[in-house]
Amino acid sequence: MSGEAGIREQLRAEVRRCLSDHVDVRPYFAEGADSGPRTDEALWRLLATQMNLPGLIVPEADGGAGAQLADLAVVFEELGAALAPVPMFATAGFALPLVLAVAGERRTDAAGDLLAAIASGTTTVTVALNEPDGGYRPDSTTVRAVRTETGWSLSGSKSFVIDAPAADIILVPAWTSAGIGLFAADRGEVAVSPMPSLDLLRPLSTVRFDGAPARLISDEDAVALDAGLDLALVLLAAEQVGGAQRCLDNAVAYAKQRVQFGRPIGSFQAIKHQLVDLLLQVEMARSAMTHAIGVADSYLRDPGAGTARDLAEAASLSRALCSDTFTHVADEALHIHGGIGFTWEHDSHLYYRRAKATELLFGIPDAHRERLAAAAGL
């Protein structure tokens, strides 16, 4: 095992141990648009301020560890496996890649300050991206930014914002006179309304920017937003692979202990074949994720048109495959568990909910297959 791989496995083992000791999802899920707490604040402080996980890929000059995206992906695999009720994806998986992408082009003081705040573990960030119809297209974003005497003011609204109640800062792409820029607004300056969420551990909200003061994080025309979103897709794929692997592990363990007709159900040929098929799908998804992580690290080392194009293709490939895999494995694992998997006392349905929710985040798999085909000239 190489030095980098060995370090990553040590990181994986430490994160897994921490989550095993501290994760208890039961107090943090609620049905519908319930606005109760869905964040384990104690666990989040441990991960953010003691283990400094949000700052892994923040450059050392900005107070981070300067690690590779492959290191952060290991963390997201474990978080996805544990369904940890913390805003890690919103902060380090979504907001951070956007800031890194726009800061990599033409660094602003506001971008450097935000990177340092994320690296410190004291600031939680999310991104308001989707329109009320659930989609996002850069040329149709409805949020507008206008200059004021003291800075900028935002108007408009966004929906399906993840972990907004736990966020200190909300990032939003908004139209300026020059194009679309990336802005940061304090949560206390915007109106946050809960939305019903299929995923009981990742709340969704509508955010309204009614004249909210904001800071410009990018230039007024942030051309690297697409690359930032592709980096987020790669990290989401890592979370999905972690969730799919845990569903498979749980199904295997249950098949060994559940006895029917005097023998464990795992001894039946049909169950054996089913589990082997799931294993192959998980390994294919992991291969696509690993490829995308390597391409993403190449982009972060050398941002440019060529590496951004390669990143877009790899991100859409891993997105489509990992989404389909997580949903299918979670569904099959639920059926292997039988009736108990559908009960509130069991976690199987929580993984299925997460799988279906992430399948819809950032565009459905078929949309990314079309994007991949277009990039390949098909």
C-alpha positions, -999 to +999 in steps of 0.1 A: +000+000+000+015+034-010+020+061+015-009+082+003-032+052+003-021+042+038-028+077+051-062+076+036-071+043+052-059+056+085-082+086+080-111+063+070-106+042+101-105+072+124-136+088+109-154+055+110-145+050+146-157+085+155-190+080+137-195+045+152-191+060+187-212+091+182-239+087+155-274+082+166-299+093+140-331+087+159-333+121+177-327+140+144-352+128+119-387+141+114-414+138+088-428+165+065-416+200+069-410+198+106-384+224+115-371+205+145-333+201+149-318+177+123-282+184+131-262+167+158-244+198+170-220+179+193-209+156+165-206+185+141-183+203+165-162+172+168-158+167+131-154+204+122-133+219+150-115+190+165-109+168+134-109+198+111-125+178+083-142+207+064-107+222+059-091+192+043-089+205+008-087+242+017-052+255+007-027+258+035-024+295+028-060+299+037-057+279+069-066+245+056-047+212+053-040+215+016-050+178+011-063+162-021-100+158-030-094+120-027-088+125+010-121+144+014-139+117-006-129+091+020-146+112+046-178+115+025-179+077+020-179+072+057-205+100+063-227+085+037-224+050+053-234+063+087-261+088+075-244+112+099-268+141+107-243+169+101-241+197+075-208+184+061-219+180+025-236+214+024-204+230+038-174+210+024-191+190-004-211+218-020-202+253-009-164+247-006-160+234-042-178+264-056-156+288-036-124+270-046-135+270-083-142+308-084-112+316-061-089+296-084-096+320-112-093+355-097-090+354-059-111+380-040-105+390-004-141+377+004-133+343-011-101+340+010-120+350+041-147+324+035-122+297+028-104+305+061-138+305+080-146+270+065-112+257+074-115+269+110-146+247+114-165+275+130-186+285+100-213+263+083-222+272+047-248+260+023-257+269-013-291+282-026-290+269-062-323+254-074-353+272-087-388+265-074-392+239-102-362+220-087-339+227-116-309+250-121-298+267-153-272+295-151-290+316-177-324+313-159-315+320-123-340+343-108-319+359-081-307+394-089-279+414-072-276+452-073-249+475-060-257+496-029-237+523-010-224+496+013-220+466-010-246+445-027-283+437-022-300+405-033-336+398-044-354+366-054-358+332-040-344+296-042-359+263-032-346+229-021-317+244-002-301+217+020-293+222+056-302+259+055-313+260+092-278+249+103-260+274+080-243+305+091-238+317+055-258+310+024-241+312-010-262+320-041-254+326-078-271+359-088-273+381-119-252+412-120-249+438-148-218+418-160-231+382-157-236+357-129-216+362-097-214+341-065-226+360-034-227+352+003-254+363+026-257+358+064-286+335+073-300+360+097-305+384+067-327+360+047-361+342+052-358+305+056-389+283+053-389+245+057-400+223+029-412+186+030-382+164+025-380+127+015-347+124+033-356+127+070-320+136+079-312+163+054-338+191+056-348+212+026-358+249+027-370+278+006-347+308+010-360+343+001-336+372-005-357+402+001-332+430-002-306+409+018-272+425+021-245+403+005-208+400-002-194+392-037-173+361-035-163+359-071-159+384-099-192+397-112-190+371-139-180+338-122-173+316-152-161+287-130-194+279-113-199+249-135-166+234-125-175+239-088-207+221-093-189+192-110-166+189-080-197+187-058-210+159-080-179+139-074-181+143-037-218+134-037-208+102-057-185+093-028-213+097-003-235+076-025-209+048-028-205+048+010-243+045+014-245+017-011-217-002+005-233+000+039-266-012+025-249-042+010-230-049+042-262-047+062-280-071+038-251-096+039-251-095+077-289-100+079-288-128+054-264-147+076-285-143+108-321-145+095-333-181+097-362-194+075-372-230+069-345-240+094-315-224+077-301-189+072-316-172+042-281-164+029-277-201+021-304-199-005-291-196-040-315-168-050-302-146-021-266-155-029-270-145-066-288-113-056-260-102-032-233-110-057-250-088-083-252-060-058-215-064-050-206-061-087-227-029-090-211-013-060-176-021-073-185-006-107-198+025-090-166+027-069-145+025-100-164+054-117-161+074-085-123+067-082-118+078-118-138+110-112-118+118-080-085+115-100-098+139-127-111+163-100-077+164-084-061+171-118-085+200-122-077+215-088-040+213-095-043+229-130-076+246-136-082+253-172-105+246-201-091+211-208-092+199-173-126+214-167-140+195-198-125+163-185-140+170-151-174+176-165-174+142-183-161+123-153-185+140-129-215+132-150-204+096-155-199+090-118-230+109-110-252+087-132-237+054-122-234+060-085-269+074-083-284+044-100-263+020-079-272+035-046-309+035-054-309+000-066-288-014-038-308+004-012-340-010-027-328-046-029-313-045+006-347-033+018-364-063+003-338-087+016-346-075+051-382-082+045-409-066+066-385-054+093-368-031+068-399-011+063-404-003+100-394+029+119-372+008+142-349-002+113-326+020+092-331+004+058-358+029+047-336+058+058-309+047+033-336+043+006-348+078+013-313+092+011-307+073-022-339+087-038-332+122-025-296+123-038-308+109-071-327+141-077-301+164-064-281+183-092-301+167-120-314+132-125-290+105-138-306+105-173-298+143-176-262+135-169-261+107-194-273+132-220-246+156-209-220+129-211-232+119-246-232+155-258-196+159-245-186+127-263-202+140-296-228+113-296 
